[in-house]
């Protein structure tokens, strides 16, 4: 499970005295733990898809923070954030390309927007950008 991989990476970062990796891993593990508590309260188990959502949200926050430091000409902070972004990215699944999305849509018998969007949300959750799916679908249907 992805959660265990992140815990193992945290232990490795502790042993290697990698402060930057430890910083981002602490944030990730805390967010995942909160998500796990919320899921348990709702009567559900934490899944890898839930963890991927946390990773994607954290990655987006890091990108926004990086942009703020770029605007403020803080190169030292930008380089740290670049390392953290790269670290988080390696735990995310490979995103589907536009061609792969198009091929999946073409293979579906019903190409209506609600059916296609539901299919991608169920079968490829966290593996594709839903805005890209919608864009490709509009080019096919529209």
LUMVEXRO-506165 format. One record per residue (C-alpha): residue number from 1; residue in one letter; x, y, z. Coordinates in pm, 1 decimal. Layout:
<rs>
+-----+------+----------+----------+----------+
: pos : code :     east :    north :       up :
+-----+------+----------+----------+----------+
: NUM :    A :        X :        Y :        Z :
...
+-----+------+----------+----------+----------+
</rs>
This chain:
<rs>
+-----+------+----------+----------+----------+
: pos : code :     east :    north :       up :
+-----+------+----------+----------+----------+
:   1 :    X :      0.0 :      0.0 :      0.0 :
:   2 :    X :    112.3 :    352.2 :    -77.0 :
:   3 :    X :     78.6 :    456.0 :    287.5 :
:   4 :    X :    336.2 :    196.1 :    390.8 :
:   5 :    X :    574.9 :    312.3 :    116.5 :
:   6 :    X :    554.5 :    666.7 :    251.7 :
:   7 :    X :    616.1 :    544.7 :    607.6 :
:   8 :    X :    920.6 :    348.4 :    486.3 :
:   9 :    X :   1048.5 :    655.6 :    301.1 :
:  10 :    X :   1006.3 :    855.1 :    621.5 :
:  11 :    X :   1220.0 :    606.4 :    814.3 :
:  12 :    X :   1483.4 :    615.1 :    538.1 :
:  13 :    X :   1484.9 :    996.3 :    546.5 :
:  14 :    X :   1532.9 :    984.6 :    923.5 :
:  15 :    X :   1827.3 :    748.4 :    888.5 :
:  16 :    X :   1982.2 :    956.6 :    608.8 :
:  17 :    X :   1921.9 :   1281.6 :    798.4 :
:  18 :    X :   1741.8 :   1424.8 :    493.8 :
:  19 :    X :   1562.2 :   1722.7 :    648.7 :
:  20 :    X :   1385.2 :   1830.7 :    329.8 :
:  21 :    X :   1238.0 :   1484.4 :    264.5 :
:  22 :    X :   1142.9 :   1456.4 :    630.7 :
:  23 :    X :    962.5 :   1789.8 :    616.4 :
:  24 :    X :    741.8 :   1694.5 :    322.2 :
:  25 :    X :    688.2 :   1340.1 :    448.7 :
:  26 :    X :    571.4 :   1471.0 :    785.8 :
:  27 :    X :    317.4 :   1691.7 :    611.1 :
:  28 :    X :    201.8 :   1405.8 :    386.6 :
:  29 :    X :    172.7 :   1150.2 :    664.2 :
:  30 :    X :    -23.1 :   1393.8 :    881.4 :
:  31 :    X :   -264.4 :   1476.3 :    598.6 :
:  32 :    X :   -309.4 :   1107.0 :    522.0 :
:  33 :    X :   -374.9 :   1031.3 :    888.5 :
:  34 :    X :   -642.1 :   1303.7 :    899.0 :
:  35 :    X :   -796.8 :   1163.2 :    582.7 :
:  36 :    X :   -792.6 :    815.9 :    737.2 :
:  37 :    X :   -973.9 :    945.9 :   1047.6 :
:  38 :    X :  -1236.9 :   1117.2 :    830.3 :
:  39 :    X :  -1287.2 :    800.6 :    623.7 :
:  40 :    X :  -1315.9 :    584.7 :    935.6 :
:  41 :    X :  -1574.6 :    823.3 :   1082.8 :
:  42 :    X :  -1774.9 :    781.0 :    762.3 :
:  43 :    X :  -1748.1 :    402.7 :    796.4 :
:  44 :    X :  -1501.5 :    349.8 :    511.4 :
:  45 :    X :  -1142.5 :    236.4 :    483.7 :
:  46 :    X :   -860.6 :    449.6 :    347.9 :
:  47 :    X :   -764.6 :    341.0 :     -4.4 :
:  48 :    X :   -468.2 :    415.5 :   -227.7 :
:  49 :    X :   -701.0 :    637.7 :   -434.6 :
:  50 :    X :   -763.6 :    849.1 :   -123.2 :
:  51 :    X :   -389.6 :    875.1 :    -64.6 :
:  52 :    X :   -334.1 :    976.5 :   -428.1 :
:  53 :    X :   -588.5 :   1257.0 :   -380.7 :
:  54 :    X :   -395.7 :   1379.4 :    -75.7 :
:  55 :    X :    -69.8 :   1364.9 :   -273.7 :
:  56 :    X :   -222.5 :   1553.9 :   -567.0 :
:  57 :    X :   -365.5 :   1821.9 :   -339.4 :
:  58 :    X :    -31.8 :   1859.0 :   -159.7 :
:  59 :    X :    149.9 :   1880.5 :   -493.0 :
:  60 :    X :    -84.5 :   2159.4 :   -603.6 :
:  61 :    X :    -21.8 :   2345.1 :   -276.1 :
:  62 :    X :    355.5 :   2308.1 :   -321.7 :
:  63 :    X :    331.1 :   2444.1 :   -676.5 :
:  64 :    X :    136.4 :   2747.0 :   -552.0 :
:  65 :    X :    386.4 :   2803.3 :   -271.1 :
:  66 :    X :    673.0 :   2773.5 :   -519.7 :
:  67 :    X :    512.7 :   3035.3 :   -744.6 :
:  68 :    X :    485.5 :   3273.5 :   -450.6 :
:  69 :    X :    856.7 :   3228.6 :   -374.6 :
:  70 :    X :    944.4 :   3276.9 :   -743.7 :
:  71 :    X :    751.1 :   3605.0 :   -740.4 :
:  72 :    X :    938.4 :   3707.4 :   -425.2 :
:  73 :    X :   1280.1 :   3612.7 :   -578.1 :
:  74 :    X :   1354.6 :   3357.9 :   -303.7 :
:  75 :    X :   1574.1 :   3111.5 :   -496.0 :
:  76 :    X :   1674.6 :   2913.9 :   -185.9 :
:  77 :    X :   1312.6 :   2834.8 :   -100.2 :
:  78 :    X :   1229.7 :   2760.4 :   -464.8 :
:  79 :    X :   1503.8 :   2495.9 :   -485.2 :
:  80 :    X :   1378.9 :   2328.8 :   -164.1 :
:  81 :    X :   1025.4 :   2324.2 :   -300.3 :
:  82 :    X :   1147.6 :   2181.0 :   -632.0 :
:  83 :    X :   1301.6 :   1891.3 :   -438.0 :
:  84 :    X :    980.9 :   1839.8 :   -241.9 :
:  85 :    X :    769.4 :   1851.1 :   -558.7 :
:  86 :    X :    993.7 :   1590.5 :   -722.6 :
:  87 :    X :    972.4 :   1375.5 :   -408.4 :
:  88 :    X :    590.7 :   1384.0 :   -397.5 :
:  89 :    X :    562.5 :   1331.1 :   -774.4 :
:  90 :    X :    745.8 :   1000.4 :   -765.2 :
:  91 :    X :    467.2 :    852.3 :   -549.6 :
:  92 :    X :    189.0 :    958.4 :   -785.8 :
:  93 :    X :     68.7 :    721.6 :  -1057.2 :
:  94 :    X :    167.6 :    805.6 :  -1413.4 :
:  95 :    X :    -99.4 :   1028.7 :  -1561.9 :
:  96 :    X :   -276.9 :    919.7 :  -1877.9 :
:  97 :    X :   -187.4 :   1103.9 :  -2196.3 :
:  98 :    X :   -439.8 :   1267.7 :  -2425.0 :
:  99 :    X :   -397.6 :    981.7 :  -2674.4 :
: 100 :    X :   -460.8 :    718.1 :  -2406.3 :
: 101 :    X :   -772.6 :    899.7 :  -2292.8 :
: 102 :    X :   -898.2 :    925.7 :  -2650.8 :
: 103 :    X :   -838.3 :    552.8 :  -2705.8 :
: 104 :    X :  -1032.3 :    468.2 :  -2387.3 :
: 105 :    X :  -1322.6 :    691.4 :  -2492.1 :
: 106 :    X :  -1332.4 :    543.0 :  -2842.5 :
: 107 :    X :  -1350.7 :    191.7 :  -2691.9 :
: 108 :    X :  -1660.7 :    280.5 :  -2488.6 :
: 109 :    X :  -1995.8 :    187.6 :  -2645.0 :
: 110 :    X :  -2171.2 :    495.7 :  -2502.4 :
: 111 :    X :  -1984.0 :    822.8 :  -2549.0 :
: 112 :    X :  -2228.6 :   1048.0 :  -2365.4 :
: 113 :    X :  -2064.4 :   1290.8 :  -2124.8 :
: 114 :    X :  -2212.3 :   1151.5 :  -1799.3 :
: 115 :    X :  -2124.2 :    790.7 :  -1890.2 :
: 116 :    X :  -1767.9 :    871.9 :  -1996.8 :
: 117 :    X :  -1698.1 :   1091.4 :  -1694.8 :
: 118 :    X :  -1836.6 :    827.7 :  -1456.2 :
: 119 :    X :  -1626.2 :    560.2 :  -1627.5 :
: 120 :    X :  -1303.0 :    757.0 :  -1590.4 :
: 121 :    X :  -1384.5 :    852.9 :  -1231.9 :
: 122 :    X :  -1441.5 :    487.0 :  -1142.9 :
: 123 :    X :  -1175.2 :    312.1 :  -1351.4 :
: 124 :    X :   -896.3 :    571.6 :  -1370.4 :
: 125 :    X :   -938.7 :    776.9 :  -1053.4 :
: 126 :    X :   -614.3 :    964.6 :   -987.4 :
: 127 :    X :   -459.6 :    851.7 :  -1316.9 :
: 128 :    X :   -601.8 :   1125.3 :  -1538.0 :
: 129 :    X :   -695.0 :   1489.3 :  -1526.6 :
: 130 :    X :  -1073.2 :   1499.8 :  -1550.0 :
: 131 :    X :  -1058.2 :   1839.3 :  -1725.6 :
: 132 :    X :   -844.3 :   1677.6 :  -1995.2 :
: 133 :    X :  -1095.0 :   1391.7 :  -2025.5 :
: 134 :    X :  -1374.6 :   1644.4 :  -2069.0 :
: 135 :    X :  -1174.6 :   1838.1 :  -2328.7 :
: 136 :    X :  -1091.5 :   1525.7 :  -2531.3 :
: 137 :    X :  -1453.5 :   1410.0 :  -2509.8 :
: 138 :    X :  -1582.1 :   1745.1 :  -2636.8 :
: 139 :    X :  -1343.3 :   1721.9 :  -2933.5 :
: 140 :    X :  -1474.4 :   1373.9 :  -3014.9 :
: 141 :    X :  -1845.7 :   1435.4 :  -2957.5 :
: 142 :    X :  -1867.5 :   1804.0 :  -3038.4 :
+-----+------+----------+----------+----------+
</rs>
